[in-house]
Structures are given as C-alpha cells and as structure tokens.
Amino acid sequence: MRGLTCVVALFVIVNVVGNAAARSKSKMPNQPIKVYYLPPSPPCRSIIMAAKVLGVELDLVLTNIMEGQHMTPEYLKMNPQHTIPTMDDSGFILWESRAILTYLVNAYGRDDTLYPKNPRLRAIVDQRLNFDLGTLYVRYSALYVPILFHGDEYNEESAAKLDEALGWLNTFLDGQAFVAGEDLTIADISIVVTITNLDAFGYDFSAHENVMKWFERTKKALEPYGYNEVDAAGAQILASFMKKD
Ligand SMILES: N[C@@H](CCC(=O)N[C@@H](CS)C(=O)NCC(=O)O)C(=O)O
C-alpha cells in the first residue's frame, strides 16, 4: 500500500512538473507572429513595442497602404476592413491594435502587469484603451489627418477638442505614474504613440504638466523596447509628410 502511495505521489509530481513545463513552453508562440504593418502607422508602432516588452518575436510584413497593398484579394480575405496592423498568430487572425495588445498579454505575458487580471485594475486599463480609441485618437485624427494627407490648414476648433482630451488625460494622471496606475500597462503603450506624434509635430502640450511628466517617464520605460527606433522614428516619418510643401 505504501509502495502504491509512493507511485501515485511520483506520478502526481511528474505530471505537475510536466504540465508546468508545458505551460511555460506554451507562453511563446510556436512561430513568430506575423504582423502586417507600415513603420509610420501609430497602431502598428504600439504592437511592435508591446511585443518587445513581452519578448514575443514578430515576423513583420511590410504592407504599404499608400500603394494599395492592403486592398489585394488575399489581404481582404484576411481582414475585410483592410486595416493595419493585422496579426496572424499561426492562423489566428486579429486586427484592431488594442484587441491585439490585450491578446498578446493574455496569451504570452509572463505576468499580468501590462494587463492586470484583477477585474477593477483591468477595467481601468480598458477604460483608458477605450478613451484612446474613442476620444483621444479620434480627436488627434480629426486635427492631423487633414493636415498630413490633404495639406489642409490647422483647424482651431479641432485643436480645442484635442486639447480638451489632453486635459482629461492630464486629470487621469493626477497623483499616479502611469495612465492606469503605478505600473506601465498596454494603455500607456497605446496612448504614447499619439503623444509621440504630437511631440514630433511640435504640438504644445506644456499646459498639461502631468502629461509632460508621464511622457518623459513612459519614453524612458520603453527606451529598451524600441521607443526611439520604432515609435519616435515612425512619428518623424509622419512629421515629414507635414513639412513636404
Ligand atoms: N483602430 C484601428 C485603426 C487602424 C487603421 O486605421 N490603420 C490605418 C493605418 S494607421 C489603415 O490601415 N488605413 C488604411 C485603411 O483603413 O484602409 C487600430 O487601432 O488598429
């Protein structure tokens, strides 16, 4: 009986260790995750930085939307909405950068700091991501897309709307280091690309002191994960569109 107990105990130990090994193995994709991208694209930049933070290898597929490479039948079959970034993780296709960010942490995060599992902490990250998607990035685009891509004049009304959103971001940052609390999360990685663009375009956000300080903090935190070569460099490409004529 004693012998049997030992055998059972040994089986349990081997199984637990085996499962743990399988779990830690399954933390990395079987093959590099394909991401269809273009270097200046802000949502693509956030994905590339997040993957670097997670240590997940990407297979970056250059997709020049200026030349219609996102409108081919193959691309439309994969993503009928024809946007970049689009992710292909061994056949699992996903677009919308914030959905990709949450997927990457859920699937491959070694811990949950970037996207906490605690429902209330996670809800704050989600709120910030939704604020970015539905408000900040929309207002940024309303001001800058016409300037960058249609050569339009600076629109004061759109600028005031953007500044109002930056004011809200400034308030979120009252008394905390990052946009969703004391730790860097995917909400910071998503929001920082917009702020990097504003910085590259010479937008004066000095009235928003918390945003200024957070921007410096976040740049520093992301420096080892491609802030300069991915995010700042991409924003400079966009800024060069503006200076063209
Ligand atoms: N909300 C989307 C926006 C994606 C998006 O609009 N990407 C632009 C490039 S930055 C694009 O693909 N434009 C081409 C198109 O929509 O046809 C995300 O965050 O992924």
Ligand as a Chemical Component Dictionary entry (heavy atoms), coordinates in Angstrom:
data_LIG
# 
_chem_comp.id                   LIG 
_chem_comp.type                 NON-POLYMER 
_chem_comp.pdbx_formal_charge   0 
_chem_comp.three_letter_code    LIG 
# 
loop_
_chem_comp_atom.comp_id 
_chem_comp_atom.atom_id 
_chem_comp_atom.alt_atom_id 
_chem_comp_atom.type_symbol 
_chem_comp_atom.charge 
_chem_comp_atom.model_Cartn_x 
_chem_comp_atom.model_Cartn_y 
_chem_comp_atom.model_Cartn_z 
_chem_comp_atom.pdbx_ordinal 
LIG N1  N1  N 0 -8.466 51.383 -34.792 1  
LIG C1  C1  C 0 -7.570 50.710 -35.689 2  
LIG C2  C2  C 0 -7.084 51.708 -36.735 3  
LIG C3  C3  C 0 -6.353 51.015 -37.857 4  
LIG C4  C4  C 0 -6.109 51.962 -39.002 5  
LIG O1  O1  O 0 -6.994 52.768 -39.379 6  
LIG N2  N2  N 0 -4.931 51.849 -39.608 7  
LIG C5  C5  C 0 -4.641 52.667 -40.763 8  
LIG C6  C6  C 0 -3.149 52.936 -40.829 9  
LIG S1  S1  S 0 -2.572 53.799 -39.417 10 
LIG C7  C7  C 0 -5.062 51.905 -42.006 11 
LIG O2  O2  O 0 -4.973 50.709 -42.038 12 
LIG N3  N3  N 0 -5.515 52.611 -43.028 13 
LIG C8  C8  C 0 -5.888 52.020 -44.265 14 
LIG C9  C9  C 0 -7.358 51.703 -44.365 15 
LIG O3  O3  O 0 -8.100 51.881 -43.382 16 
LIG O4  O4  O 0 -7.771 51.315 -45.451 17 
LIG C10 C10 C 0 -6.389 50.115 -34.908 18 
LIG O5  O5  O 0 -6.061 50.657 -33.847 19 
LIG O6  O6  O 0 -5.826 49.108 -35.349 20 
# 
loop_
_chem_comp_bond.comp_id 
_chem_comp_bond.atom_id_1 
_chem_comp_bond.atom_id_2 
_chem_comp_bond.value_order 
_chem_comp_bond.pdbx_ordinal 
LIG N1  C1  SING 1  
LIG C1  C2  SING 2  
LIG C1  C10 SING 3  
LIG C2  C3  SING 4  
LIG C3  C4  SING 5  
LIG C4  O1  DOUB 6  
LIG C4  N2  SING 7  
LIG N2  C5  SING 8  
LIG C5  C6  SING 9  
LIG C5  C7  SING 10 
LIG C6  S1  SING 11 
LIG C7  O2  DOUB 12 
LIG C7  N3  SING 13 
LIG N3  C8  SING 14 
LIG C8  C9  SING 15 
LIG C9  O3  DOUB 16 
LIG C9  O4  SING 17 
LIG C10 O5  DOUB 18 
LIG C10 O6  SING 19 
# 
